[in-house]
Amino acid sequence: MELLALEQVTKRYAADRPPAVDGLTLTVQQGEILTFLGPSGCGKTTTLRLIAGFEVPDSGRVVIRSETMAGPGRWVPPEERGIGVVFQDYALFPHLTVAENVGFGLHHLGRSARRERVRQILELVGLETFASRYPHALSGGQQQRVALARALAPAPALILLDEPFSNLDADLRAQMREEVERILRHTGTTAIFVTHDQEEAFTLADRVGVLNQGRLEQLDTPETVYHHPATRFVAEFVGATDFLPGAVTAEGIATELGVFPNPEGRDIGERVKVMLRPDDITFVPRPDGQGVIVRRYFRGSENLYCLRLPSGHLVHSSQGSATVYARGTRVRAEANLIHVVTFSQGA
Amino acid sequence: MSLALPTAFFVLGPIGFLLWMGLAQEGADFLERARALELPKVVGQVALLATLATAWAGGLAVPLAWLTVRTDLPGRRLMHWLAPLPLAIPPYIGAIVYQILLPPGGLLYSLWGAAWVLGLFTYPHLYLLVSAALERTNPSLEEAARGAGLTPRQVLVRVTLPLLRPALLAGGLIIFLYGWADFGVVSLLRVRTLTTIIYDYIQGTLDWALPAALSVLLTAITICVLLLQLRILGRAGYAQIVSGAKPPPTVALGIWRWPAFGYAAGVLTLSLLLPLGLLGFQASRLSAPAAVAFALGQWPYFVNSVWTAVTGASLALVIALGVGWLEGRRLTRPVSGLFQIGYAIPGTVLGLGMAGFVHATLPWIYATPLMLIVAYLVLYITPACQAVKAALAQLHPSLEEAARSLGRRPLATFWSVTLPLIKPGFMGGWILVFVLSMRELAATLIVRPPGFDTVPVRIWIYAMDVGPEPQAAALALALVLTIALPWLALLSLRSRGIYPSG
C-alpha cells in the first residue's frame, strides 16, 4: 500500500538562489525503510521538513494515505499529520524527564493509558529503568533512544529521521543503527532516513534515493544504486569510481583494459566512459607489465592500489591485505566486469 | 501585535512632542536665551563629566575584573561575587553617602565630585561585561601566543586586552550615556548640567519652549552616542571559537598579591562597604520612637514604588515576550529597534516629553499613577526585550518543531515547551526592569501626580531640602536593601549562565 507520495514538490528559500528541492516526485510503500543520500546542501533535509510540515512547498503536492497534506489550496499543519520526527540534535525537552518526553505526544490518552504506553515503548528501546531521569543525565546513545521512543510513542504511520546517528561515536553508530532498524521492523513503521553516509544508507534501507541539487538522481535498491548508477553523479558519489574511455565496436566496448560486452546497446562508433569499481580490477606483477603501482592505501582489511595505465589514466584496485606490492612495481591489470555501466563521453 | 503599537506610541510620542515644541522656538530668541544660559559651556562640562566618570569607572572595573577572574588574588571568589553589588546603590544615594562623609561645600560639590560618585556606582556595568568576556576567553588563544614566543606580559597586552575591546566599548558607552543623562547626582551636588537646567526651568516657569529645545539637544547627543555604539559594536564583535569547559589559566601575582588585594579591597570599600556602613550609621542616629513614626509615615511611598515598579516590569516583560517571539518567527516587523529610543532618552527628557504629550493626547492618564508605569515601560522595554531575545535565542527551533510533530498546536507548544524553557531568562529580565524602575528618579520626579511620591522621590526631596540627615539615610538604606534582594537573585541567575545580556 502506498503511504506517502510527493508530486512535483518544489521549495525555494530565496528567489535569487536555485531551489532547495526541485520537482521531486516519489512514492513510499507502507512498512518500507527509505534513505535519502546526498552531499550537504542537496535538499535532503528540506525534503524531510516538507514531509513533516515544517516547510510549505512552493508548488507540488505532499500526499499521505491518499490525503493531500500540502498542495494548491490545502495545508495540514505538522501537529495534524501524524508523523514522528527524530531530530539530528534529538531535541529532547530538557525540562521534562525521559518518561514525560516519551509521553509528550500522548496527551490525548488518559493518565493510566499514557503511563502504560510509555512503559511499553521504553521497554522496546531498553530504557525502562531511566524513566525518571532528565535528558542531560543520559549518554548520547541513550538520548538517541529516547528521541526514537518519543517519536514512536503515538504510533505514527511514518517516522522521519534526520541524520540520527551523526552525533554518535563510530562504534556506537553501527550498534544504534542495527538497534533502530530492529525496532522499526518490529513495529512495522515506515521510515525515511536522511544521511550523507553511504554505508548507513546501504545497510538500513530497502531503497535509497540519491539527491543532488534538489533533484532525485536515482531511487532504487542499494544494490542497483551501487552496480547500476543511473547517472554519472550517482556513480561518483556512491563508492569509489574510475572512468575509462572506450569505443563501441561490433565486438563490444573496446578499452585499454580489454573489450567489454555492450548490454546497454550503445551505437557502434560512440565514444563512452566505462565505470570501474576498485573490486572490478585485479592485477598480477609482471616485469613486462604495462601498468605501474603509483600508490598504496592501507585500509586495514584491504589494500587499495592506484595504478597508472600506459595512457596515463589512473585506476584503483582493491586487494587483500595479506600480500603487499611496492610502489613502482610493474603490473598487468585486468578488469572483470559483472555489470558493465557506461556513460556518454560528454556526461 | 496589539501591545507593541501603544508602546511604540508612547516611545515616539514624547520625543515628537518635544521636537515640535522645541523647533517652534523662534531662532533669534532662542540664541539669546542660550547665550544667557552659557549653553556651550554647560555642554562642554557635561561632556567632561561623562568622560571623567567613564575613565574612572574603567580604572576601577578593568583591573578588578582581571584580578578576580585571571589571577590568584586572595579572596577572588568573594570579591567576584561582591563586585557587581554596588549596582544596587543608585548613584544619587551614592552622592548622599559622600555628602554624609565629607564637609559641605568642598570639592565634592563640583564636576569632580559628581564624576567620582558616578564612576564609583556605575563601574559594575563595565565589570560585569569585562569579567564575563575574560571568563569566555578561549585559553588556546593565549597558549598560541605563548607558543609564538610572547612573554606573559606581551600576551596580556597583545592578546588578552585586545580581545576585551567589544566588552570595554559596550560597558564604557553605558557609563558615558549615564553621565550625560544623570540628574540625581548632579542635582544633589549642585552641578549645572542640561538635565538640571531643564528641571529648574519647568519648576519655575510654565514656559515649554526652552526646556523642550534643550531636551531635543540632549536627546540628539545621546542618540548619536548610541548609534556610534551600535556601529562600533557591529564591527568589533569578535567570534571566538568556544573551547570546552576548560577554564582560563590564572596568573600568579607573586609579590604583587597583597598590593593587588589592597586595590581590590579599596574599590569594594569605597563603592559598597563604606556606603552601607555610613547609611546604617546615619540611620541609627534616629531614636527608636522617631524611627517607628518615620517608618509609618514613609510606608505609603514604599507601596507606591513597589506596585508601580511591579506593574511596569510585568507589562514590559509581557510585551517583550510577545514581540520577541513574533520577531523570532518573522511574524511581525522588527519593532524592538524602535524601543531602543526609549532607552536612549534621559529620564528627565522622557518625563518632560511624556507629561506634555500625554497631557495633550490622553488627559485622562495625566496626573494618575499610570504615568509612572508608562514611563517605566518606555524607559526599560529595551532591557526586557534583550532578556527575552537572549532566552529565545538559546532555544533551538527543533524543540518547538518536535512538539508540533507530537501533535501540539502552536499555542500549546508555547505553553508546554517555549515558556518553561525561557522562564529563567524571563525572570531575570523581570527582576532587571523591576530594580531599574524601583530606583528611577528623574522621570518620576516630573510625571508623578501631585501627592504620589515614590521612595527615590522622597529621598531626593529630603536630601535636597534638609541635607543628608538620618531620615534620608534611613530611607536610602531601605531602598538599597529592597533593591539588593532581587539584584542578588539576578546575579545568581547570571552565575548559572542565563543572565540577560544588557
Chai-1 contact restraints between the chains, C-beta under 6 A:
chainA,res_idxA,chainB,res_idxB,connection_type,confidence,min_distance_angstrom,max_distance_angstrom,comment,restraint_id
A,A52,B,S405,contact,1.0,0.0,6.0,A-B,restraint_1
A,F54,B,E401,contact,1.0,0.0,6.0,A-B,restraint_2
A,P78,B,R404,contact,1.0,0.0,6.0,A-B,restraint_3
A,P78,B,S405,contact,1.0,0.0,6.0,A-B,restraint_4
A,E79,B,R404,contact,1.0,0.0,6.0,A-B,restraint_5
A,E79,B,G407,contact,1.0,0.0,6.0,A-B,restraint_6
A,E79,B,R408,contact,1.0,0.0,6.0,A-B,restraint_7
A,E79,B,R409,contact,1.0,0.0,6.0,A-B,restraint_8
A,V85,B,S405,contact,1.0,0.0,6.0,A-B,restraint_9
A,F87,B,S398,contact,1.0,0.0,6.0,A-B,restraint_10
A,D89,B,S398,contact,1.0,0.0,6.0,A-B,restraint_11
A,A91,B,S398,contact,1.0,0.0,6.0,A-B,restraint_12
A,A91,B,L399,contact,1.0,0.0,6.0,A-B,restraint_13
A,A91,B,A402,contact,1.0,0.0,6.0,A-B,restraint_14
A,H95,B,P420,contact,1.0,0.0,6.0,A-B,restraint_15
A,F104,B,L406,contact,1.0,0.0,6.0,A-B,restraint_16
A,G105,B,L406,contact,1.0,0.0,6.0,A-B,restraint_17
A,G105,B,G407,contact,1.0,0.0,6.0,A-B,restraint_18
